[in-house]
């Protein structure tokens, strides 16, 4: 892996630690991140678990509101996009139509791109929604139905990203993808760094198999030194979560291991970390659980649907 240090060079010098006062309930800022969902791809209750009485989860997705340019961007298009866009509309109504000025995709697993279907003729009948993705993902969407129909009918417009190359957006925003190790049956998998040189930055990385080493440092440690808000893979709490399953076959970083990796960082650095993309079996799904309390006690946070942060 050659990703982390290159991304750091692209996003510049270390940035100030985020001010907790910038989070929810703050005066609306020019660039605001909204957590539209924080669950694993299938959300909760999951199929086959209709008796699940735990907190409801929508699949992971972020929105970025750019009030200076009057634009709204999505990071991943989940199967719950209808409800998620409705929530976003309640925070910042669209100026016209759907008000989706771009969708950035991380990879081709169900929770991260199936929502594109709702831009099609059976639903929104959208016109030219920009969809940014890596080359294999672009090829997959263009060559396979029903996604190819969205392209043919110009409901969406595909725009290829390049690894470690910033995609510039109006008003000075940039989004930089960087490849990470994950199951890549149909596409690459990337994390996305959202950056504005005069405002701040965020990392959205909902899926990864392990934290790679980058030169003399770990990828996550390297990124944490430069990014204000970090939304990272929290699929499983630990290796005891799925009785009867060999969890070595599902190699997401465990929340406990990630916290151990970052335990020696200063409090202001740990406060940048927001765990996202947690499975329906993960106890941090419940804000009242002992595990959620442990995350907070160790200086981290669990992303929850509806959380809002200034970039």
N, C-alpha and C positions, 0 to 999 in steps of 0.2 A: 504493500500500500504506500502511495506517495501523496496522499491527499491532504493531510492536516496542515503541514507547514506551508504548502502552497496556498491553501485557503487563508491562512493567517497573513501571508504577505499581501493577499488581495484586499483584506478588510482593514489593513493598516495598524496603527499603534493601539496599545491597550486602551480600553474605554473605561469611563467611570462606572463604579458599581451602581446597579439600579436602586433608586429610592423607593422603599416600600410604599411611600405615599403616592407613587405613580400607579399603583395597582387599582383594583376595583374601587368604584365610587369617587374617583378623582374627576376633576373637571376635564371634559373631553379634550384630548390633545390632537395635534395635527396628524400623528401617525400612531394608530392604536391597534394592538393585537387583541383578538377575541378568540377564546377557546370554544370552538363549536361542538367539539366532542372529544372525549379522552379515553374511550374504550378501545379494546382490540377490535379487529375487523368486523366481527359478528355482533358486537355490542352485547347488551344484556337486558332482559333474559335472552340467552342464546337458544337457537333452534333445538328442540328436544328437552327444554328445561322450562316448560310453561309454569311450573310450580315455584319457580325462583321468585322469592319475595325481597331480594336485595335491591339496592339502589339501581335504577335504570341507567344504562350506559348507551350513548351513541358513539359510533366509530370515530376515531381520532381525525380531527381536521382543525386547522387554524384559518382565521380571516385576518387580513390586514386592511384597515380603513385608512386611506390617504385623503384626509380632509383638505389638504392644501391643493390637491389636483381634482378632488371630487371623484375618486376612484376606490374600488373595492376589489381585493384579490383573495382567492381561495388557495389554500395549500392542502392538497388532496381533495378529491370529490367522492365523498363517502355515499353508501346506499341511503343514508338518512339526509341527503342534501336538501330535500324539500323542507323538512323541519328546521334544519340548520340555517338555511337562507331566511326562513321566516323569523328566526331569532335575530339574525343579523339585521334584517329590515327593521325590527323593533328598536335596535340601537342606532342605526344610521340608515334611513330609508334610501333606496336607490334613486338616482336622479332620473333615470328612465329605464324601462324594461326590467330585466333581471338585475341590472346593476352589477354584473360580473365582468370585470375588465381584464381578467386573466385567471387561469387555473394552473398552478404548478403541481406536477405529479411526482411522487417519490418512487413509485414502482407499481407493477401490475399484480398486486394481490387484492382480493375482493374489496376490502374496506377502503381502498385508496383511489379507486378509479371508476367503480360501477356507477357512481352518481352522474357521470357524463351522460348516461343514457337518458336522463331527464331533460337534457337540452334538445332532444329529438322531437320528431313530429307527433309522437304519442303523448307528449307532455308540453314543454315550453315552446317548441318550435322556434328555438333561438336562432339568431343570425350572427355567425362569425365570432363566437366566443373564443378568444385566444386560449389555446391549451399548450403549455410549455412542458416538454418532457425530453428525456434522453433519446438518442437515436434508435435504439432497439425498441423502446416503448412507442416512439412515433411510428416505426415500421409495423409494429404489432397492431396498433389502432387503425392504421390505414389499410391493412391487408385482411382484417378479420371483422366479420359482422358480429354484433350490430354496429360496432364503432365505425366501420367503413361507411355505413350509410350516413352517419353524422357528418363525415367528411364530404361525401358526394353531394349531400343536400346543403352543404355549407352552414350547418348548425354550429359547427366548431371549425376553427382554423388551427392546424397543427404547426408548431414552431419548435424546432429542435434546439436543445441546449447542448453545451459542450462541457465536459468535465473540467472543473476548476476555472471556468471562464464566466465572469460576471455577465448577467443579462441586465442591461440598463433599462430602467423604466422612467416614465415622465417624472420630473421633479427631483431627480437625483437619487432615487431608490435604485438598488441593484439586488439581484438574487443570484447567488452563486451555488451551483450544485457540486457535490463531491461524492465520488463513488465510495460505497461501503460494502463490506462482506455481508451477504444475505442470500437466501434462496432466489435464484434469478432464472426461473423457468421461462418466463416470457419477456423479461425486460431487465435492465440494470436496476440497481437500488441506490438511491442517493439520499444524503442529507442536504438540506437547503439552508444557506446562510442569507438572511435578509439584512440589508445594510443601508444606512444613509449616513454619509460622512459628517453631517452636521447634527445628527440626532442620536443614533444608536444602532443596535444590531440585535438579532435573535437567530438562534439555531433551531430548526425543526428536524428532528431525526427520530421518527417513530419506530423504525425497524432496523436492527443490526444484529449480527450473530455474536460478535465479541468486540471488545475495544482494541483496535490494532495499535501496535507500536509505531511511532512516527519519529524516526531519527533517534534522538536521545530521550524522547518523551512519549507518553501515551496520547493517542488522538484526542480523547475527551479532555485530558488535562491541558493540552495545547489550545484547544478551542475555548476552554473556559477562561483562559487568560485574556481573551480578546472580545468575547461576546457577552452582551448584557443579560439576555434571557436565553436559557437552554431548555428546550423541551425534548426529552430523550426517552428512549425505549424503557418501559417498565412492565413488559408483558407478564413476567412472573416474579413473585416475591422471593422464592427460594426453590431448592431442588425437591422439596417435600410436598409440592402443591398439587400434583396429579397422581394420587395413589394408583399403583398398578401400571403406570407409564414410565418408560425409560426417558427421563427428561434430558439426558445427554443428546437425544435425537432432536431436541427443540432448543437450539443453542442461542437463545436470547440472553443478554447479560441479566443476571438476577438483580433485583433492587438492592438486596442486602450486599451483594458483591460490589455494585456501583458505589454505594455509600461507603463501604470499606475503602475502596480505591481513592475516594475523595475526602476521607476523614480528616486528613492532616491539613487541608486547605483552610485559609482564614474564613471566618464566618461570612464575610461579604461575598466570597466566591461561592460558598455552599448555597447561599441564598439565591444565586442565579439559577439553580437547578430545579426544574419542574418535571416531575415524573408523569409520563403520558403513555397511552396505548396499553392500558392494563387489562388483562384477561378477566372474564367474569368470575374466575376462581381466585383472583388475586385479592387478598384481604384489604389492601388499600382502597379498593372500590368503595368501602364503607368509611365515610369520614369519621365515624365514631369508633373505629376498630383500634385495637392496641397497636397494630402495625402502622396505621396512619399517624397515631400519636408518636410512635418511634421516629418516623420520617421527620416530623416537625421538631422533635426534641434534638435530632442530630443536625438540624439547621437547614434541611431541604424542604421542598414542598411538593404536594400532589396536585397536578393540574385538574381542575374541575370544570365541567361545562358551564359557560357563562363567565369564567374568569376574564378580566380585562387588564391590559398592561399598556402603558405608553412605551413605544419602541425606544 
